[in-house]
């Protein structure tokens, strides 16, 4: 199994806007549960502490394999979420590791 972890820093200059956008990113990602068949589990959440230092939103998703991860990434529902995320993000980091 592969765990896919992604964290984003949002581009908005003020913490309140970043918090709103982070909540929306998390909502859209969590809505993929049951929609994208490759996902074994998915959990996304907005940062709740230290907004001046922490990144704004994180995703943790589990899939069966690298191939399943690649299929998830091109799923139309995921691509819709990606379009929104790209419109509000300034930086992205990710790690994919084997469980």
C-alpha positions in Angstrom: 0.0 0.0 0.0 1.1 3.6 -0.7 0.5 6.5 1.5 0.2 9.8 -0.4 0.8 12.9 1.8 0.5 16.4 0.3 0.7 19.7 2.1 0.0 23.1 0.6 0.8 26.7 1.5 -1.9 29.0 0.1 -1.2 32.3 -1.7 -3.6 34.6 0.1 -1.8 37.2 2.1 -4.1 37.1 5.1 -4.7 34.3 7.5 -8.5 34.5 7.4 -8.6 34.1 3.7 -6.1 31.2 3.8 -8.2 29.5 6.5 -11.4 29.8 4.3 -9.6 28.5 1.2 -7.9 25.7 3.2 -11.3 24.6 4.5 -12.6 24.5 0.9 -9.6 22.5 -0.3 -10.1 20.0 2.5 -13.9 19.8 1.8 -13.3 19.1 -1.9 -10.6 16.5 -1.3 -12.7 14.7 1.4 -15.6 14.6 -1.1 -13.5 12.3 -3.3 -14.2 9.5 -0.8 -16.4 6.9 -2.5 -16.0 8.7 -5.8 -12.5 7.8 -6.8 -12.3 4.0 -6.7 -8.5 3.8 -6.3 -8.7 5.5 -2.8 -8.6 3.1 0.1 -8.8 6.1 2.5 -8.6 9.8 2.3 -8.4 12.5 4.9 -7.7 16.2 4.4 -7.8 19.0 6.9 -7.1 22.7 7.3 -4.4 23.8 9.7 -5.8 24.8 13.1 -2.7 26.2 14.9 0.1 28.6 14.3 -0.9 30.0 10.9 2.1 32.2 10.7 4.4 29.1 10.8 2.4 26.1 9.7 1.3 25.1 6.2 -2.3 25.6 5.4 -3.9 22.3 4.5 -2.8 18.6 4.3 -4.0 15.5 2.5 -3.3 11.9 3.6 -4.6 9.3 1.1 -3.9 5.5 0.9 -4.0 3.6 -2.4 -2.9 0.0 -3.2 0.0 0.8 -5.5 1.9 3.4 -7.5 -0.3 2.5 -10.5 -3.4 3.2 -8.4 -1.9 6.5 -7.3 -1.3 7.4 -11.0 -4.9 6.5 -11.8 -6.2 8.6 -8.9 -4.2 11.6 -10.1 -5.9 11.6 -13.5 -9.4 10.7 -12.3 -11.8 13.5 -13.6 -13.1 14.2 -10.1 -9.6 14.6 -8.7 -8.7 16.8 -11.7 -11.6 19.1 -10.8 -10.2 19.5 -7.3 -6.7 20.1 -8.6 -8.0 23.0 -10.7 -9.3 24.7 -7.6 -6.2 23.9 -5.5 -3.9 25.4 -8.2 -6.0 28.6 -8.2 -5.3 29.3 -4.5 -1.9 27.6 -3.8 1.6 29.1 -3.7 3.6 26.0 -2.7 3.2 22.2 -2.6 5.2 19.4 -1.0 4.4 15.7 -1.2 5.8 12.4 0.0 4.6 8.9 -1.2 5.8 6.0 0.9 5.1 2.3 1.3 3.2 1.0 4.2 
